[in-house]
Amino acid sequence: LSLLLCYLLNGPQSSYRLTDFFLTEGDAKKTCLMKALLQACDKTEDIVMLLIHHAKECGDLKNLLNATYEDCCYQGQTALHIAIEKGLKDIVKILVENGADVQIPATGSFFQLNRNREDCFYFGQYPLSLAACLNQTEIVEFLLDREHKPSNPDARDYLGNTVLHALVMVADDTEKTHFVTDMYDLILKKSEEKIIEKKEFSKVNLEKLRNNEGLTPLQLAAKEGKLQLFRHILSREFPINDRMHHLSRRFVEWTYGPICTSLYDLDEVDTTDQQSALKIVVYSNKQDKYCNLLDVEPLKELIEVKWKMFAALMFGVSTAWYLHYIILFSLWSFLGFLFIHIPPGPLTNVSPLCPKIFPKVRKQLLAHLWEDLHFHCGLRHPGEDGKYKKDFLERINSYFHILFVFQSCLVVGSLLQYWDGNENFVVMQAMGLMIGWFNLLYFSRGFKFTGIYTVFIQRIILRDVSRFLCVYLMFLLGFAAGKYNSSTLSSLSDKCSAEKSCFYHGLGRAAAELFKLTLGLGDLADPESSSYPDLFRLLLIAYVTLSCILLLNLLIALMTQTINSVSEENEKIWKMQRATTILDLERCLPRSWLRSFQRTRIQSNMFVGWSRSNKEDRRTCLR
């Protein structure tokens, strides 16, 4: 402070500069201007003006205004960032008008996106993005409207995000972030006005710029599940005589009283885009979070159009075909044991043609299995590009597809074992038959009543039953080991003289007997080899109390709670599952067929108005 006071008193006669290392604080190289802004008070503006005046006289003004933090946490932050964060509008104008650079990014770890930490704030790194994310409307307008070196809204941060992407990231569908939609439109219109004024008609719209993941702001809103902003972008509408009408995504075709017909722009929405909003929502890992997005127009109507135009028929044919297959497979399994006798050893002497026929049949079966893997795992589909890995990872999230593939492998494996004369083929056949009938639940999602009922079953199995089995397994193994392991309870059991009469001799038999007790099929009879029958009976009673009374009733209570909670959103979950099925079926159709099926509701090259260059604005729209 004494050095700073000396500098301010001596003015330009002093050899000191405000950016000299001994006038900065610590490793961060925090300047006195930054310190003044961090400790804002009524005198802050006067202090800033004084510092700027002295720096200007010493020729050090540019270095002072654009000095940045140098520590890893706040690296890149300037005095302009601090003034914007504090909401000091007048000081922001003073700094910018005196030459503060508006395009310096704050690259420190505090300003980077880190979902595992809550002590960070991602805003897009640039001063304009910071002002937008903090709802500093006046500062945003000032930075964009400057004639000399205005802020560039197209600037991208380390993630490739523009200011619009940053606004998407800070939106959280609460009242505190309702300003995001207004700020989004403000920046978009300001950017478009500059393009029109400069007649840079070939320049890409700010809303069409993609980040490093290839996502536009609309697609990023779909990925992050930002419902309010997502709905706002899709339904944005400007009057027909407004110069920003070409930014609309919803167009009213005609009205009659309270009735109107609207056209929705399907750019970035329909599946023609590799990263369309519809794909992102439907194939998301956390479908519960994105259920509400499917109720937003035009996604809601688009799904219904696809279902009515082609998916309903394709799904009905698939259901009938699978039902026909599983019935024939069941008949072959049941009747095969009555009329087919399998001799021991490989079937090599049945006919001279067998050695030639069987290898070909095996190849055909393996080819069919590979096609089944392609269909259920999404490795290849007509009309889609060759991004096999991504499609497979999207499909593997659905356990029904895993069951389909597993059942196919079991069927082919049982046939190969049958032709090799292996009598154990019935094991794989029985498992394949059981899983095959269980897979019929997948086709119930085509109907609302059965589809919602299936949602209950899935949730109960995946949530409640799985947790119950984990806890029950620990109880079962613990009590079984306690009754069998001589080192644990050696005083309770003697050596078994006759194994048939020793119900709890061996870990496997002990676990089986305890499991029968849980189902009510066993009894509390004392084993003859027990040295302490009373204590042994006490352990059995403890097991029955914990497993049959406590765990089973807890399972019932959890299932009841799950049903009550899921019943509020079961229809949304069913709609999400049906949408997944629709897109799965759509993958199997060539693009030309899709356009033909949907041409009555989805029309391309539709005239919706005039572009920013006064040319016809034609788009693909959903009517």
N, C-alpha and C positions, 0 to 999 in steps of 0.2 A: 504493500500500500504506500510506503514511503517513496519507493521508486516511481510508482504511478503518480503520486502527488507532485513529485519533482518534475516529472515529464509534463504534466498538465500546466504547472506553473511556468516552466521555461518555454513551453511551446516549441516552435520550430528551431529555436536555438539549441534544444536538447539533442543529444546524439542517440537517444533511446527511441525505439519504435514500439508501438503497442503489441506487435506480434513477436517481439524478441522473446527468447526462451525464458529469460528471468522475469518476464511480465506475464507469463502463462502459468497455469496451475497443473502440476503433476504430469504423469505420463500421457494423459488425455490431451495435453496442450490446450486447455480451456482458456480462452482469451477473456480479457476484462469485459468485452462487449457481451460475451456469452454469460458471464457471471451476472452482469447487470440485468439481463433478460430473465435469467433463472430466478432472481430475487426481485421480481417485478413489484413496483409500488407506484405511488402517485408521481414520484420524481423520475421514473424510469425514462420517459420520453426526453426529458431535459438532459439526463445523463447520456443517452444515446446520441443526441444531437451534439453534445460537447465532445464525445469520443470521435464521432465522425468528423467534426470540424478540425480537431487536432491531427487526426490521421490524414485528412486531406491536405493540410499544410505541410506535412512531412512526406507526402507522396506515398503513403502506405495504406491508402483507403481500400484499394482492391483486395489486398492481402488480408486486411482486417475483416472485411465483410464476407469474404469467401473462405476464411479459415475454418477448418473442419476438426472434429474430434479425431484423435488418432488411436484411441483404445479400441479393442476388439468388440466391445459391447455396443458403443455408440459411434462407431467409426462412420465418417462421412456427414455427420450432423453439423449443420451450420447455424449461424445466428438466425437466419431466416426460418429454418425449421423450428427453432425454439420460440420465435415470435408468433408463428402460426399456431403452435401447440398451446401457447398461453392466450390465444385469441386477441393479440395486440394489433388491431387492424391498422391504426395510424402508424405504428412503428414498422409494420410490414411494408407499407407504402414508402416510408422514408428509406428503408433499407434497399428496396428494389429501385427506387428512383435515383439512388446514389450509386448504383452499379452492382448490387448483389445478384449473383448468378442464380437464376430460377431453375436450372437444369442439373444441379448437383444432387446426386442420389445419396441417401443415408443407407450405407451397406452393412452396418453393424449387426451383430446377432440379435440385438433387441428388436430390430426392425424387420427381421426375417420371419417367414411363416414356420412355426413350430407347434404342431398340434399336441406335443407331449408336455409343453410348458404353458403356464398361464401368465407368466411375468414377461410376456412379449407383446408387441403391438405391430401387426403387419398392416401397412397402409399403402404400399406401392412405392415407397422410398423417395419419391419426388415431392417437392413442396406443394404442387398442385394437388396431387393425390392425398397428401396429408390434410390440406384444407377441405377437400371434398369429403373425406371420411370423418372429419370433425364437424361437419355441417357449418363451415365458415363460408356462407354464400357470398358475402361481400368481397372476401379475399379471393374466392374463385373467379368472380367476375372481373376483379381488378387484374389478376394474373393473365386471364385470357384476352381481355380487351385492350391491353397495352399495345401501342403502335410500335414501340421499339423493343425488340426481343421479348415477345410474349411467351408464356409457357406453352410448351408443345404437348397437347393432349395425347399425341401418338407415342410419346416416350414410353419405353418398356423397362421394367425392372428385371432382376435376375431370373425371374420366372417367366419372362415374356409378357407379363400382365400390363395392360394399360390402366388408365385411371378408372375406366368402366369396370374392368375386371376387379380392381381393388374395391370398388363400391359393392360389388357382388359378394366379396369375401367378408365385408364388415356387416352386411345385412343379416339379421337373425330373427326376423318376423315378430319383433316386439315393438311396442309403441316408441321406444327410444330410437329405433332406426327407421321409422316411417319417413324420415327426411330423405332416405336413400333414393326413392323413386323420383322425387322432385329434383334432386341433385343430378341423378342419372340423365333425366331429360334435359336439364339445363346445359350440361356439358356437351351432350350429343347435339343439341341445337346450335350451341356456340361454335362447335367444330364444323358443322355443316354450313353455317352462315359464312365462315371464313372461306370455305371451299367455293361457295357460290360467288362471293365477292371477288376472289382471285381468279375465278373461272378455271379452277383446276378440276374439271369434271371427270378426268380419268383417275383421280385419286380415290383410293378405297375408303369407303365409309368407315368411320371410327368403330362402329358397332360390328363390323365384319372382320376386324383384325383378330387374329388368333394368337394364343400364347404358346409357350413351348410344348404344351400337350396337344396343340391343335384345336383348342376350344375357343369359341367366341364367348362374349359375356352371357348370351342366352344359354349356351350349352354348359357353361360353368355354373350358372344358376341351377340348371337341372342336376348337374353332378353333385352340387353342395346341398341340394334340397331347399333352396331359398324360395319358399312358396309365394310370398307377396310380390317379390321382384319378378319372379318367373311369370306370374299371372299378368303383372303390369306390362312387361315387354311384349307378351303375346297378344294382348288386347289393346295395345297402344293405337290411338286413332287421332288424326288431325283433320280439321275441316277441309273440304274439297278445295276451297279458295285460299288456303294457307300455303305459304311457300315451302313449308316443311311437310306437306302432305305426303311426299314420297317416303317419309320415315315411318308412315303408318304400317301396321301389320294386320289391321282389321279394317275392312271396307264394307260399308252398308250398301247393298245392291239396290234394294227397294224397301219402302215402308208403307204400311197401311194401318193407320191407327196405332195400336200397341204392338202390331206384328211387323217384324222386319226380317229380311234375309241378309246375312252377312257372309263375306268372303274372308277367309283367313289365309294369310301367307304361310306356305309350308316350307319355305326356305329354312334350313337348319333344323327342321322339325321332323319331317318324314324320313323314312328309312333310306331314301336315295342318297343321303349324306352318310358317309361312313361313321361319323360320330354325331348322329342326329340326337336331338333332345329326347325323342321317343325311345331310342335304343338305350340311351344313358339311364333313363328312368326305369325302364322295364328290366334291364339286365343289371341293375345295381345290386351290390352285395347285401345291403341293408334295406330290404324291400319295405319293411314297416315304416321307415322314415319317408319313403317316396310314394306311399299310397295316395296321399292327398294330391300329389301332382297330376295324377291321372284324371282327376275331376276338373282340371283346368281345360278350357277350350283353347285350341282345337284338338288337344290330345284325346279328350273324352269322345268327341264325335268321330275322330279319325279311327279310333279303335273299333267303334261300332260299325263304321263303314267297311273296314277290312273284314270284320266278322260276318257281316251280312253278304258281302260280295263274293267271298271265296272261302274264308276260313271255316264257316259253319259246315259247308258241304265237305270240305277236305277233312275236317275233324270227324264228321259222321262216318265217312268212308273209312277213315283210320280206325275208328272205334269198332265198326262192323268187321273190318279185316282182322283186327287183333282178337276180337271175340271168336271169330271163326278159327283163327290159329290156335288159341288156347283150348278150345273145345276139342279140336282134332288131336292136339297134343295129349289132352287128358284121355280121350278114347284110346289112343295108341298105347298110352301107359297102362290103362286098366285092362284092355283086351289083350295086350301083348303077353301078360302073365298067364292068360288062359290058353292061348293057342300057339305060343312060340316057346320052344324049348331050346335052351342055349347049351350046346355041348361044350365040355371043357377044352381049353386051348384056343388058339387063334383060328378063325374061319378061313382056312387056306385050301382045304380039299373039297369044298362044296362044289366048285365048278372050275374048269380051266380058265374061264374068263374072269374069275374073281380077282386074281392078282392084278389084272389090267384095269378092272372096273373100279375097285375100291380106291386106289390112289387118285383116280380122276374125281370120284365122288368126294373124297377128302378135300381136294383142291376146291371143288365147287362150294363145299360147306365153309371152308376158310374164307373164300371170296365173299360169301353171303355174310359171314361174321364181320368181315372188314367193312362191307357196306353198312351193316348195322351200326358199327362203331362210328362210321362217317355220319350217319343220320343222327344218332343220339348224342354224339359229342360235338357235332357241328364242325367237323374237320373240312368238309367241302360241301358247297351248296350251289346250285345254278343261280347265276345272277349276282354272286358275291365274289369278292376278290380273294386272294390266297392267304389271308392272315390267319393261318391255321391255329397258331398258338393262342392268339387272343380269343378266337371263337371257342376253343376248347376250354380255356379258363373260365369263360362266361358260362358255358354249359355245365361245368363240373360243380357249380354252386347248387344245382338242382339234384337232390338225392334220388329222384325218380329216374333220371337218366342213368345214374350209376346202377340202380336196380335193373333197368332194362338191359344194360350192357352185361351185367353180372349174370342175369338170367340167360342171355344169349350164349355166353361162354359155357354155362352149365349144360345147356341143351346140346351144344356141339360136342362138349366133352363126353357126355353120356353116350352119344351116338358113336363116337370114336372108340370108346371102351366096349360098347356092344359089338362092334364089328371085329374087335380084337379078341372077343370071347371072354372078356373080363366080367364076371358076375357082379362086381361092385358098381357096375354102371347104374344100378337102381338108386344108389345114394345120391349121385348128382342129378339123376332124373327126378327123384322125389323133391329135392331142394328146388330144382328149376320149376317144377310144377307148382309148388307152394308160392314161390316168388312171382310166378307168372299170373296166378289168380290175384295176388295182392296188388300187382301192377294195374289191375282194372280201376283202382282208386284214381289213377292219373286221369282216366277218361271221364271221371265224374265231374271234373272242373268245367266241362262244357255245358253243364246245366246248373242253374243258380241254386236250386234246393240241395242237390247232392254235393255241389261244389262247396257250399258253406259248411255243410256237415263234415266234409273231408278236412276242412281247415281246423275244426275242433280236434279231430283225430291226430292230425299232424302236430299241432301245438302240444297236445297232451303227451304224445310219445316223445317228442324232442325235448320238452321242458321237464315235465313232472316225472314221467316213467323213467327216463334216463337217470335223473338224479336219485330217484328212489332205488333203482337197481344198484347204483354205485354204493350208496349207504348200506343197502341190504346185503350186498356182497361182502362188505367188511364185517358185518355182524355174523354172517354165515360162516365165513372162513375163520373168524376169531373164535367162535364157540366150537366149531368143528375141530380146530387145532387144539383148543383147550381141553377137549375131551379125549383127544387121541395122543397128543404129544406127551410122552412120558416125562420129559424134562420139565414140562410146565405143571402138570397135575399128576405126578407119578403116584401119588397116594390114592387116587380115585380109581385106578384101573389096574387089574392084574393081567397077566398074559392070558390070551384067549386060547382055551383048549380045543374048542370046537368052533370053527369060524362061522358056521351057519347060524349059530345062536348068539353071536356077538354082533349086535346091530351097529355098534359104534366102533368097530375094529377097522382102523384105516381111515385116512382123511377123506377119501372119496365116499365111503359108505356113511361116515358120520355126517358129511355135508348133505348127502341124499336124504338121510333120515330127518335131519333138521328142516330141510326144504319141504318134506312131506308134512311135518308138523305145521309149517306156515300155511299150507294149503288145507289143513284140517284132515289130512289123510293118514296121519300117524297117531301114535299114542304116547303116553308118558311112562310106559313100562320100563322098569329098571333093567339095565343089562346084567346078565348073570355074572359077568366078570368084574363088576364094580365092588370095591372094598368098602366104600362109603356111599351106600345107596341114598341116604337122606340128603347128603350134600350134592350128589349127582342130580337128584330130583330137583333140588333148589336151583341148580344151574339151568335145567330144562325149563323150569317155570320162569326164570329170569329171561331166557331166550324168547319164550312164547310172549311174555309181557312186552318185551322191546320190539319184537318183529311183528307179531300178529296184532297186538293192540295199539302200540304207539306208531310204528311205521306205516301200517296199512291205513289207519285212520288219518294219519298225516297226509298220505297219498290222496285219499278221498277229499280231504280239505283243500289240498293244492289243486286238484283237478277241478273242483267247484270254483275256486278262485280264478283259475285259468279260463273256464267257460264264461264266467261273468265279465272278465276283462276283454276277452276276445270277441264276445258277442257285440260289443260296441263298435268294433272295427272289422268284423268277419267279412262283411260284404266288400269292403275296400281291399282286404287281402285276397279275396276270391277274384275280384276284378284284376288285381295285379297278376295273379296266376294265369287267368284266362288271357290277359294281354301277352304274357310270356309265351303261351301256347300259340297265339296268333302270329307272333313274330317268328316263332320256330317254323310254322307252316309256310310263312311268306318266304323264308329262306329257300324253300324247295322249288319255288316258281321262278321262271325266267322273267326278266324285267319287262319284256314285251307283253307277256301274259298279264302281269300285274297292271300295267297301264290299260290294257283292254278291259280287265275286270272292274277297274275303279274309275273308268272314264266318265261315268254319269255323275259322280260326286267330286272327283278330283280332276280338275281341268288345268292343263298347262297353257302357257302363252295367253293368259287372260289380261285384257286391258283394265287397269285399275286407276289410271290417272297419268300424270306427267312426271318425268324424272327431273332432277335438278338442272339438267341441260335442256329442258323443254322438249324432250323426246318422249315417245310413248313408253309408259312404264308397264311392262308385261311380266306377269309372275305366274307361278303354279299355286293355285289356291284350292282350298276346300270349301265347297258351297254348303 
